[in-house]
Amino acid sequence: MNPSALPMYEIILYWSKADASVIAEVPELPGCAADGATYQEALANVEVIIAEWIETATELGRPIPQPRGRLMFA
């Protein structure tokens, strides 16, 4: 799946001192996260992981959540 064609899920980016990297989490897709040395790298990495998450869910016949936009708890 082309990352530019991905649904627009909320992505939370933050610095993790413990991991010494930027973490990118996608709260709407359980377990979907990536890291990188910079915000840009973490964002690029998580776009790949989103595509793989959707591909795997499709192969397993699992539902794929629709993006809800900004989450109230984030």
HELIX and SHEET records of a PDB file:
HELIX    1   1 PRO A    3  ALA A    5  5                                   3    
HELIX    2   2 TYR A   39  LEU A   60  1                                  22    
SHEET    1   A 3 ILE A  12  SER A  16  0                                        
SHEET    2   A 3 SER A  21  GLU A  25 -1                                        
SHEET    3   A 3 ALA A  33  GLY A  36 -1                                        
END                                                                             
